[in-house]
Amino acid sequence: MSSQVASAPTGITGTPTAAPISVTYALVLTAVFLVVGMALPRMIGSVLLMTLLAQATIAAILSMSIGTLLRLNGVITFGHAAFYGMAVYLVALPVNNQWMPAEAAIVLALVVPTLLAFLLGVGIVNIPGIAFSMLTLAVGQAAYEFAMKAREVTGGEDGMSIRLPAELFGMSLGVFQKPQSMFMICWAMLVVLVLALWLLTRSRFGRLVEAIRENEERARFIGYRTRLPRAIVVGVSGFIAALAGVLAALYNGFVSPDTLHWSLSGSALIMVIIGGPRLLWGPAFGAIVFFFFKDVAGNYTEHWPALIGMTLILITVRVPKGIGGVLADWLSRRRVGKEAAS
């Protein structure tokens, strides 16, 4: 198994392929997407559209956290909004109460949810299937109920504004609250995150956790310890959710218990399914599709959630790979065809 884990080729989607792309090609793709993201605000004059894109990109990062857990550990979570919302509150509370500088609060908001996610993973990661999902749901709803009840600390259901300083990391606060500049920041974070996760899947650790996902009993039989690697994956996914929460705190300047509610985790899971749960970049693609579909459908009917539900059923039944999976297959066929022709 150890030799299999070390040698299994992995493509850009994170799944084994016959012709994996090179690191150089991946770096070139990353640079191209970064350039496109930096150029997009200059090409789009609509502030409303840029606002939608900024929000969609933050949601894409959140959905990447759930997608990472699903792809590497093979489990579904309904409680990742807890790490997202916790990060927002960990920015808001220290800043509003002047406990520490805003920069230190941001670091704290990234570290604490990551550690808690890892510790939670150590405790429950070996619990199978639905039981794991229900436990994550319980943890998330416990955090939500605490935020609702502790009005003197969190502001309760009314939420509270985040009194951010005029400058953060040497940059004006306006950089983080204008749609154009915040989209570029979030887009850069998303693109670098996809590259980092792709590199992780190519590493020995990434191949090990995928092998554990496929056959945990066999991995144990040949000598691998499975709890710690899977708990690390939970910690990584918690960090990604916390990153999305920090970006949301900086952009919105407001926090409420809704950031902890299970429905936010459910929406992110829908984005994963729409984009393609087997694809590394599928959750991010699904988030963009979800936001624009919701915006367009909302212009025609107030029953847009029903349309999203019907679309989700259609994709689950007819296109289990997701829209991104169909696109990835088409791109793969084109690539193979060009390689064969050359």
C-alpha positions as CSV (number, residue, x, y, z in Angstrom):
1,M,0.0,0.0,0.0
2,S,2.8,2.5,0.8
3,S,4.2,2.1,-2.7
4,Q,0.8,2.5,-4.2
5,V,0.1,5.6,-2.1
6,A,3.4,7.1,-3.2
7,S,3.0,6.4,-6.9
8,A,-0.6,7.0,-7.7
9,P,-0.8,9.8,-10.3
10,T,-3.2,12.7,-9.5
11,G,-4.5,15.2,-11.9
12,I,-5.9,18.7,-11.4
13,T,-9.2,17.4,-10.1
14,G,-7.4,15.5,-7.4
15,T,-8.5,12.1,-8.8
16,P,-6.2,9.5,-10.4
17,T,-5.7,10.2,-14.1
18,A,-3.7,8.6,-16.9
19,A,-1.8,11.8,-17.7
20,P,-1.4,14.1,-14.7
21,I,-0.6,17.7,-15.4
22,S,2.8,18.9,-14.3
23,V,3.5,21.4,-11.5
24,T,4.8,23.9,-14.0
25,Y,1.5,23.7,-15.9
26,A,-0.5,24.1,-12.7
27,L,1.6,27.2,-11.8
28,V,0.9,28.7,-15.2
29,L,-2.8,28.0,-14.8
30,T,-2.7,29.7,-11.4
31,A,-0.9,32.7,-12.8
32,V,-3.5,33.0,-15.7
33,F,-6.4,32.8,-13.3
34,L,-4.8,35.4,-11.0
35,V,-4.3,37.8,-14.0
36,V,-7.9,37.2,-15.1
37,G,-9.2,38.0,-11.6
38,M,-7.1,41.2,-11.3
39,A,-8.4,42.3,-14.7
40,L,-12.1,41.5,-14.2
41,P,-13.0,44.5,-12.0
42,R,-11.6,46.8,-14.7
43,M,-13.8,45.2,-17.3
44,I,-17.0,45.2,-15.2
45,G,-18.5,48.6,-14.5
46,S,-21.4,47.4,-12.5
47,V,-20.9,47.8,-8.7
48,L,-23.9,45.4,-8.1
49,L,-22.3,42.7,-10.2
50,M,-18.9,43.2,-8.5
51,T,-20.7,42.9,-5.1
52,L,-22.3,39.7,-6.2
53,L,-18.9,38.4,-7.4
54,A,-17.2,39.3,-4.1
55,Q,-19.9,37.5,-2.1
56,A,-19.8,34.5,-4.4
57,T,-16.0,34.2,-4.0
58,I,-16.3,34.2,-0.2
59,A,-19.0,31.5,-0.5
60,A,-16.7,29.6,-2.9
61,I,-14.0,29.5,-0.2
62,L,-16.5,28.2,2.4
63,S,-17.8,25.6,0.0
64,M,-14.1,24.5,-0.6
65,S,-13.9,23.7,3.1
66,I,-16.8,21.2,2.9
67,G,-15.6,19.9,-0.5
68,T,-12.2,19.2,0.9
69,L,-13.6,17.2,3.8
70,L,-15.9,15.3,1.4
71,R,-13.1,14.5,-1.2
72,L,-10.4,13.6,1.2
73,N,-12.3,12.0,4.1
74,G,-15.4,10.9,2.3
75,V,-17.8,12.4,4.9
76,I,-20.5,15.1,4.8
77,T,-20.7,17.8,7.4
78,F,-23.6,20.1,8.3
79,G,-21.7,22.0,10.9
80,H,-18.9,23.9,9.1
81,A,-20.8,27.1,9.5
82,A,-19.6,26.9,13.1
83,F,-16.0,27.5,12.1
84,Y,-17.0,30.2,9.6
85,G,-19.2,32.1,12.1
86,M,-16.7,31.6,14.9
87,A,-14.0,33.3,12.8
88,V,-16.3,36.3,12.3
89,Y,-17.1,36.6,16.0
90,L,-13.4,36.2,16.8
91,V,-12.7,39.2,14.7
92,A,-15.6,41.2,16.0
93,L,-15.4,40.6,19.8
94,P,-11.7,41.4,20.4
95,V,-11.8,44.5,18.1
96,N,-15.1,45.9,19.5
97,N,-13.9,45.4,23.1
98,Q,-10.3,46.6,22.3
99,W,-8.8,43.4,23.7
100,M,-6.1,43.3,20.9
101,P,-5.2,44.9,17.6
102,A,-7.3,43.9,14.7
103,E,-4.4,42.1,12.9
104,A,-3.9,39.9,16.0
105,A,-7.7,39.2,16.1
106,I,-7.6,38.1,12.5
107,V,-4.8,35.7,13.2
108,L,-6.7,34.4,16.3
109,A,-9.8,34.0,14.1
110,L,-7.8,31.7,11.8
111,V,-6.0,29.7,14.5
112,V,-8.7,28.9,17.0
113,P,-11.3,27.4,14.6
114,T,-8.5,25.4,13.0
115,L,-7.5,23.9,16.3
116,L,-11.0,23.3,17.4
117,A,-11.8,21.6,14.1
118,F,-8.7,19.3,14.5
119,L,-9.7,18.4,18.1
120,L,-13.3,17.7,17.0
121,G,-11.9,15.5,14.2
122,V,-9.8,13.5,16.7
123,G,-12.9,12.8,18.7
124,I,-15.4,12.0,16.0
125,V,-13.6,11.3,12.7
126,N,-13.9,7.5,13.0
127,I,-17.7,7.7,13.5
128,P,-19.2,6.6,10.2
129,G,-21.7,8.1,7.8
130,I,-24.9,9.8,9.0
131,A,-23.8,9.7,12.7
132,F,-20.8,11.9,11.8
133,S,-23.0,14.3,9.9
134,M,-25.4,14.6,12.8
135,L,-22.7,15.2,15.3
136,T,-21.3,18.0,13.2
137,L,-24.8,19.4,12.9
138,A,-25.2,19.2,16.7
139,V,-21.9,21.1,17.3
140,G,-22.8,23.8,14.8
141,Q,-26.3,24.3,16.3
142,A,-24.8,24.4,19.8
143,A,-22.6,27.3,18.7
144,Y,-25.6,29.0,17.0
145,E,-27.7,28.7,20.2
146,F,-24.9,30.1,22.3
147,A,-24.7,33.2,20.0
148,M,-28.4,33.6,20.2
149,K,-28.6,33.4,24.0
150,A,-25.5,35.3,25.0
151,R,-26.9,38.7,24.0
152,E,-24.6,40.7,26.3
153,V,-21.6,39.2,24.5
154,T,-22.8,38.6,20.9
155,G,-25.7,40.9,20.5
156,G,-28.1,38.0,20.1
157,E,-30.2,37.7,17.0
158,D,-29.7,41.5,16.3
159,G,-26.0,40.9,15.7
160,M,-23.5,43.7,15.9
161,S,-21.4,45.9,13.8
162,I,-17.6,45.3,13.7
163,R,-15.7,48.4,14.5
164,L,-12.7,47.8,12.3
165,P,-9.8,50.3,12.4
166,A,-9.1,52.7,9.5
167,E,-6.1,50.6,8.5
168,L,-5.4,46.9,8.4
169,F,-2.0,45.4,7.6
170,G,-0.9,48.9,6.3
171,M,-3.9,49.1,3.9
172,S,-6.9,51.4,4.1
173,L,-10.1,49.7,5.4
174,G,-11.8,50.7,2.2
175,V,-9.7,48.2,0.3
176,F,-11.5,45.4,2.2
177,Q,-15.0,46.9,1.9
178,K,-15.1,48.0,-1.7
179,P,-16.5,45.3,-4.0
180,Q,-13.8,45.7,-6.7
181,S,-10.7,45.5,-4.4
182,M,-12.3,42.9,-2.1
183,F,-13.1,40.7,-5.0
184,M,-9.5,40.8,-6.1
185,I,-8.3,39.8,-2.6
186,C,-10.9,37.0,-2.3
187,W,-10.2,35.8,-5.8
188,A,-6.4,35.7,-5.2
189,M,-7.1,33.7,-1.9
190,L,-9.3,31.3,-3.7
191,V,-6.9,30.6,-6.6
192,V,-3.9,30.1,-4.3
193,L,-6.1,27.9,-2.1
194,V,-7.0,25.7,-5.1
195,L,-3.3,25.4,-5.9
196,A,-2.3,24.6,-2.3
197,L,-5.0,21.9,-2.1
198,W,-3.9,20.4,-5.4
199,L,-0.3,20.2,-4.2
200,L,-1.6,18.6,-1.0
201,T,-3.4,15.9,-3.0
202,R,-0.1,15.2,-4.9
203,S,1.8,14.8,-1.7
204,R,2.3,11.5,0.2
205,F,0.0,12.8,2.9
206,G,-2.7,13.5,0.3
207,R,-2.4,10.1,-1.3
208,L,-2.5,8.5,2.2
209,V,-5.7,10.1,3.2
210,E,-7.3,9.2,-0.1
211,A,-6.2,5.6,0.4
212,I,-7.7,5.7,3.9
213,R,-10.9,7.1,2.4
214,E,-11.1,4.2,-0.1
215,N,-10.3,1.4,2.3
216,E,-9.6,2.4,5.9
217,E,-9.5,-1.2,7.1
218,R,-6.8,-2.2,4.7
219,A,-4.8,0.9,5.5
220,R,-4.9,-0.1,9.2
221,F,-4.0,-3.7,8.4
222,I,-0.8,-2.7,6.7
223,G,0.3,-0.4,9.5
224,Y,-1.1,3.1,8.9
225,R,-2.7,5.0,11.7
226,T,-5.8,6.5,10.3
227,R,-7.3,8.8,13.0
228,L,-4.6,11.5,12.9
229,P,-4.4,12.0,9.1
230,R,-8.2,12.2,8.9
231,A,-8.3,14.6,11.9
232,I,-5.7,16.8,10.1
233,V,-8.0,17.0,7.1
234,V,-10.8,18.2,9.4
235,G,-8.4,20.8,10.7
236,V,-7.5,21.9,7.2
237,S,-11.2,22.2,6.2
238,G,-11.8,24.2,9.4
239,F,-9.0,26.6,8.5
240,I,-10.6,27.1,5.0
241,A,-14.0,27.8,6.6
242,A,-12.3,30.3,9.1
243,L,-10.6,32.0,6.2
244,A,-13.9,32.6,4.5
245,G,-15.3,33.9,7.8
246,V,-12.5,36.4,8.2
247,L,-13.0,37.7,4.7
248,A,-16.7,38.0,5.3
249,A,-16.0,39.9,8.6
250,L,-13.7,42.4,6.8
251,Y,-16.1,42.9,3.8
252,N,-19.5,43.1,5.6
253,G,-18.3,44.7,8.9
254,F,-21.2,42.9,10.6
255,V,-21.9,39.6,12.4
256,S,-25.0,37.8,13.5
257,P,-25.9,34.3,14.6
258,D,-27.0,33.4,11.1
259,T,-23.3,33.0,10.3
260,L,-23.4,29.9,12.5
261,H,-26.7,28.4,11.4
262,W,-26.8,24.9,9.8
263,S,-28.6,26.4,6.7
264,L,-25.4,28.1,5.7
265,S,-23.6,24.7,5.8
266,G,-26.4,23.3,3.8
267,S,-26.1,26.0,1.1
268,A,-22.4,25.4,0.9
269,L,-23.0,21.6,0.5
270,I,-25.5,22.4,-2.3
271,M,-22.7,24.4,-4.0
272,V,-20.4,21.4,-3.7
273,I,-23.0,19.1,-5.3
274,I,-23.7,21.5,-8.1
275,G,-20.1,22.1,-9.0
276,G,-18.9,18.6,-8.6
277,P,-18.0,16.8,-5.3
278,R,-15.2,14.8,-7.0
279,L,-13.4,17.9,-8.4
280,L,-11.0,19.9,-6.4
281,W,-12.3,23.2,-7.9
282,G,-15.8,21.9,-8.2
283,P,-17.2,23.5,-5.0
284,A,-15.8,26.9,-6.0
285,F,-17.4,26.6,-9.4
286,G,-20.6,25.5,-7.9
287,A,-20.7,28.6,-5.6
288,I,-20.4,30.9,-8.6
289,V,-23.1,29.1,-10.4
290,F,-25.3,29.0,-7.3
291,F,-25.0,32.8,-6.7
292,F,-25.7,33.8,-10.2
293,F,-28.6,31.3,-10.6
294,K,-30.1,32.6,-7.3
295,D,-29.7,36.2,-8.5
296,V,-31.3,35.6,-11.9
297,A,-34.1,33.4,-10.5
298,G,-34.8,35.9,-7.8
299,N,-35.5,38.5,-10.4
300,Y,-38.4,36.5,-11.7
301,T,-39.9,34.7,-8.7
302,E,-39.8,34.8,-4.9
303,H,-39.9,31.0,-5.0
304,W,-36.3,30.7,-6.2
305,P,-35.4,28.2,-3.5
306,A,-37.8,25.8,-5.1
307,L,-36.0,26.2,-8.4
308,I,-32.6,25.6,-6.8
309,G,-34.1,22.5,-5.1
310,M,-35.4,21.1,-8.4
311,T,-32.0,21.9,-10.1
312,L,-30.3,20.0,-7.3
313,I,-32.5,17.0,-7.7
314,L,-31.9,17.0,-11.5
315,I,-28.1,17.3,-11.1
316,T,-28.0,14.6,-8.4
317,V,-30.0,12.1,-10.5
318,R,-28.8,12.9,-14.1
319,V,-25.4,14.5,-13.6
320,P,-23.9,13.0,-10.3
321,K,-20.5,14.5,-11.3
322,G,-21.9,18.0,-11.2
323,I,-21.8,20.7,-13.8
324,G,-18.1,21.1,-13.2
325,G,-17.6,17.3,-13.7
326,V,-19.2,17.5,-17.1
327,L,-16.9,20.5,-18.0
328,A,-13.8,18.7,-16.7
329,D,-14.6,15.6,-18.8
330,W,-15.0,17.7,-21.9
331,L,-11.7,19.6,-21.2
332,S,-10.0,16.2,-20.5
333,R,-11.2,14.8,-23.8
334,R,-10.0,17.8,-25.7
335,R,-6.6,17.7,-24.0
336,V,-6.2,13.9,-24.7
337,G,-7.3,14.6,-28.3
338,K,-4.7,17.3,-28.8
339,E,-1.9,15.2,-27.2
340,A,-2.9,12.3,-29.5
341,A,-2.9,14.5,-32.6
342,S,0.5,15.9,-31.7
